[in-house]
Amino acid sequence: WTDWAGRRHDKMIGRPVSMHAMRGISAHSNGFQTCRAIHLLQMLLGSVDVPGGFRFKPPYPRPAPPGPKPAGKHGGKANEPLGGLPLGFVTAPEDLLVDDAGQPLRIDKAFSWEYPLAAHGMMHMVIANAVAGDPYPIDTLFMYMANMAWNSAMNTAATMDMLTAKDNTGEYKIPHIIYADAYASETAAYADLVLPDTTYLERWDCISLLDRPISTADAAGDAIRQPVVAPDRDVRPFQDVLLDLGARLKLPGMVDDNGAPRYPGGYADYIVRHERGPGIGPLAGWRGAHGEFHGRGEPNSKQLDAYIENGCFWEGEIPQAARYYKMANAEYLAWAQAMGFLPNTRQIVFQIYSEPLQKFRLAGQGYGTEQPPEDLRERLVDYFDPLPAWYAPLDRALPAGGEFPMHALSQRPMHHYHSWGSQNAWLRQITAQNRLFIHAGTAENLGIRDDDWVWIVSRNGRVKGQVRLVDGINPDTVWTWNAIGKRKGTWGLADDAAESNRAFLLNHLIDEHLAGPGRRSNSDPITGQAAWFDLRVKIERCAPEEFGETAPVFAPLRRLTGASPDTLSYGAAFRAARHP
């Protein structure tokens, strides 16, 4: 292989040690620096993108620091486009989205002095901030399939109250809620306007290299979903609805020079013809007028047909000599630039010492023209260490003593990844009730037996659930599946369904704010990542008369759809065809 400077090598040197830092590391208030420490160790070991080590998957690695910056530096103007992407990469105080007084411009406070590097935004704080009018009140909350009245929210009971909270004049603090969903979820019940979406079986979708790639370490890849059944009810694909709304509002990029819709064929039309940059579109495969190019190329009107012929997937293999040391491999850098993944062929240098973090620390110490509010200086100095530095999770640093000694985690079951699944009778047979998994030795010490019911108690509330004793768990940790528990009146479930009578959520126990003065989010102070896994609890065995039903149980919501049938006959025609 050839390195970035043109030097030939006859071997690949690296240590076959692979580490992956994902949600279990990052979903803490110290998650960013902990992730950095793991990656620093990988760099020191020489285990990055080597055989047996951590492998980059195209379009990664990206340049460091990456671009672009988040748009909205001057707050934006009514009835005008934002002027860029709403999310981006802050590398210095001058990139922050704050006003002249240093206060946040975004409702979620992302890219502010409180959470400077919040590259994913902070959706978990939008409702609480809007109701508090901090940094300002809003007129309309518009969400897509984010179940923020249930399993996607911290402090669920309080969040539900916020969605109906009124001011001193009797008006709602959030006057209008628009919600798009494919299912009658808990959040849909709170909306003034519901935009009913299709399921994934009824629409075009794009699993794009521009979003969440499905590449392997040896090949770039993307895919489509195609509609296989026609909707039998009054629904529209939400992507089509967004394009329609954008055209009606005459938004730039949504209309042509004559003011007509730019993508009259809806999302399928957009997938094929939209270009993020010259020759760069949502799909990398079969580009060019005749499908002769991959990666870069002009739009191809037959592109979706080519994907369907190939089983809806495209894969572009990385040249053999370019598969390792991608950050410094001349052949990979040239291939990635040709594909449109990188802007140039310069080597990508890892940052052991982070200049962007040091700039924020220096601002906290009083250096530089951009200065933070006084109450945030200590926070910047303490946490923005240019070298990875471990610190205790913020919630644990506040007075709690040993009252809540156990860690409590929610994990996502593959068959019910968010909430979607409880409307599916076949998936319900796999899991209709979640259990609290607890170490058998810990349970014995607490007088808890398998199938007992327990109270799971945090400083924010109490939840009741049924336990399952296991050996393969840390003795100081309990965990459960997320989103199995449902509220009555939702998802087409009967009132006696296990999901709303025996299943439970841990979300009720997690406070969206840290204990103590101020309204500091329960999040990483650098990135704004929600600290879902900082939850600490104690476990108490229920009295026998408390067995059998979960708590809390909220009042049933008004049904938006009819209940699912008691007896399902779907598939009977298939059996009849096979066995006439």
ABEGO torsion letter per residue (X at the ends): XBBAAGBBBABBBBBBBBBBBBAAAAABAAAAAAAAAAAAAAAAAGABGBBGBBBBBOAOBBBOBBOBBBBGAAGEBBGBBAGEBABBBBABAAABBBBAAGBBABAAGBGBAABAABAAEBAAAAAAAAAAGOABBBABBBBBGBBAABAABBGAAAAAAAAABBBAAGBBABABBBBBBABBBAAAAABABBBBBBBAAABBBBBBAABBBABBAABBBBBBBBBABBBABBBBBAAAAAAAAAAAAGBBGABBAAGBBABAAEAAAAAAABBABBGBBABABGBEAAGABBGBEBBBAAAAAAAAAAGGBBBBBBBAAAABGAAABAAAAAAAAAAGABABABBBBBBABBAAAAAAAAAAAGBEABBBBAAAAAAAAAABBABBBBBBBAAAABBAEAABABBBBBBBBAABABABGAABAAAAAABABBBBBBBAAAAAAAGBBBGBBBBBBBAAEBBBBBBBBBABBBAABBBBBBGABBBBGBGGBBAABAAAAABBBAAAABBABBBEBEBBBBBBAAAGBBBAAABBBBBBBBBAAABGBBOBBBBBBBBABBBBBABBABGAAAAAAABX
